[in-house]
Amino acid sequence: MNRPFSPVQIYNSFLKIIPYAPVTFAVVLGTIILGLALAVGLFAQKQSSRPWVRVLADGYINVIRCTPSIVLLFIVYYGIPKLALGLFGLDLNFSSKIIYVIISLSLIYAATLAEVIRSAYLALGRQQYEAALSIGLTPWQAIRRVMLPQGLVIALPNLGNSLISLFKEGSLAFTIGLIDMMGSGNLIISRNYGAWSLETYIALAIIYWTITLIIEQIFLRLEKHYSKGRRSLNAA
């Protein structure tokens, strides 16, 4: 039975979806932490003096880029339990679905983030790192005090875009049954036997638009703030 469009249902759906926002943010936060650790490892591999190590890192990045996110999610969700059972005799079929979502998104995010880190490193050049070492700084101090602050400014626009993409990719989590914001929206539609579908998806779109705009503004402000020093040096 077709029902007329109801703006009230957009508001009602909004109220039912918002309580699941913490699940979506937990996925994003977990992915950032794990993805960053993997990205640093990939970046280190790409800087290795051994060609086969660089080939492995490049191969991983290329494979991940060519794999649709939803396909990788299903591979992780169905593959890890089978490997754990076959190799170690562990039954992971009852483990939390959020773990599989974080793992699959981290594999994607790490590949993107590794390239962001590499491009920022290349933009700075190794000369600054060597100059920092020449004045007595340790390698860690050179990275933390010289390379990282400047590299962060260069990488901020790409980091913001990557985070926005990650936030949107997280909406695929409902395909394996994780009840996040997108999953809750689909539950609303199924409970109403397909009624209010348009209103529910509009409510979801408004939520995702709002959060995306907030992320975008945060990164724009960060970029302006951290670029002040560079503008001053360039003017001098």
N, C-alpha and C positions, 0 to 999 in steps of 0.2 A: 504493500500500500504506500503510495507516494504521499509525502507530507509537504506542506508549503514551507518555504525557507523561513527559519526562525532565528533572529539575532539573539534571542534569549538563550537558546541552546548553545550558542557560542560561549556565552558567559558561564553557563552551567558546566559545559565541557572543560572550560578553563579551570574552574574550581576543582574539578575532579582530577585533572592532569597535574597541576602544580605540586601536589604532595609527593609526586614521584620524581621531582627534580633532583633531590639528593642522590638518587640512584644514577641518574645521568651524569651528575657532577663527579660522583665517585669513580665512574668509568673513565672520565676525562682525566681526573687527577692521577689515578693509577696508571693510565697510559702514558702520561707525561713523565712520571717517575721512572717507569721501566723503559719507556722509549728513549729517554735521555741517556740512561746508562748504556743501552745498546748502541745508540748513535755515537757516543764517545768512543766506544770500542771499534765501531766501523770506521770512524774518522782516523783512529790510530792505525788501523790496518791499511787504510788508503795511503798513509804516510810512511808505511814500512819500506825498508830498503830491499826487502825480498819480493821479487816480482809475483810469485805464486800467491803470496798473502794479499797483494793488491788485486790480483785477478779474482780471488775468492770474494773480496769485499765488493768489487764492481759487479760480479756475477749475481751476488745476493741482491744488490740494489736494482739491477735490471730485471731480475725475476719478479721481485715484489712490485715493481712499477707496472709490469705487464699482467699482473694477476688482479682481477676484480676483487674489491674488498669483501663482497658477500661470499665469493668463492673461497677466499682465504679463511674467512670466519667459519665456514662449514668444514674446511679441511682441518682446522685446529680443533673445532668442537667434536668432530667424529674421529679425528686421527689420534689425538693425544690419549684418550681413553683406551683405544685399541693398542697403541704402542706400550702404554703403561701395563696393560693386562698381558700382552704377549711377551714383553721383555722382563718385567719385574713382578708379574702376578698381582698387580694392584688394580682394584676395581674403582675407577674414578667416575662412573656413570652418575653417581649421586652427589658429586661435588658441585659447588656453586657455579652457576652459569656465568656470573660476572667475571670469573677468573678467565674463562675462555675468550670472552669479549676483550678483556684487557690485553691478553697475550696476543690475539690476532691484530688488534689495533696498534699495539706497540711495535709489532713487526713492520707494519706499514709506516707508522710515525717515525721509527728509527731511520728508515731508508731516506725519508724526506729530510729529517733533521740532520743527518750526517752530511748531506749535500749543502745544507744551509751553513753548517759549521765550516765546511771546507771552503765554500765561497768567501766567507768572512775572513778566514785565515789567509787565503790567497790575496784578498784585497789589501790586507795589512802588509803582507810580505814578511819574509823571514828576517829581514835586516833589523827590524825593531826588536825581535826576540834576541838576536845575537848582540845587539847594542846593549840590551838590558843585562845580558850575561857579562858583557865586558866591563860594566861598572860595578860588578860584584854581587849582583842578584843571583840567587839560586834559580834553577829551571822552574820550580814551582812558583817562586816569587815573581819571576818574569812573566809567567802565564797569568797569575792572579792580579798583578798590579799594572801590567803594561798591555798584554794581549787581550785579556778578557774584557776589560772596560771598553776598549775601542772596538773590539769585535762584536760586542753586544749591540752597540749603536748601529753598526752596519747590518747586523742580522735581524734587528727588531722588526722591520716590515715583513720579512719572510717568516719570522717566527709567528707574527700575528696571523698571517694568512694560513700557516700550517695549523695553528690552534683552531681557527674557524673551521677549516676543513675537517679536523679531527672531531670537533663538536658535532658537525653534521654527519660524519661517517658513523658516529656512535648511535645514530638512530636506527642502524641496521641490527642492533642487539635484539630487537623484538623478534627477529626471524628465527632465533633459537629458543625463544620463550622467556627471555629476560623482560621483566615488567618495569621498564623505565618510562619516560614520558611518552615516547612513541608507542610502546607496548600498552600503556594504560589507555591511550586514545583508541587503539584497535579493540581493546576490551570493551570500551564504551559502545563502539559501533556494533560489535557482536552481540552484546547484551540487549541492544535495541533492534536486533535482527536487520541490521543494515540501515536503519533509520538514523537521521541526523548525521550522516557520514560527512556531508559537505561542511556542516557547522563544526564538527569535531576537528576536521583537518584544517579549517580556518583558524580554530583556536590553537592548534599545534603550530601552524605557520606563524601566528602572532608571537607565540612564546619563543620560537627559534629566531625570528627576526629581531626581537627585542634583545635577546642574549647576545646574538651576533653583533648587533650595533654597539652594545656595551663593551664587548671585547675589542672591537675596532677602535672605539674612542679611548679605551685604556692604553692601547698600544700607540695610538697617535700622540697622546699626552706624554707617554714614556719617551717616545722618539724625540719630541720637541725638547723635553727636559734634558736628556742626555746628549743632545746635539748642540747645546749651548756652548759647551767648551770647545767643540770642534769648530764652530762658526767663529768663535773669538780668535782661535789660533789662525784660521784661514785669513781673517781680516787683518791680523797683525802681519 
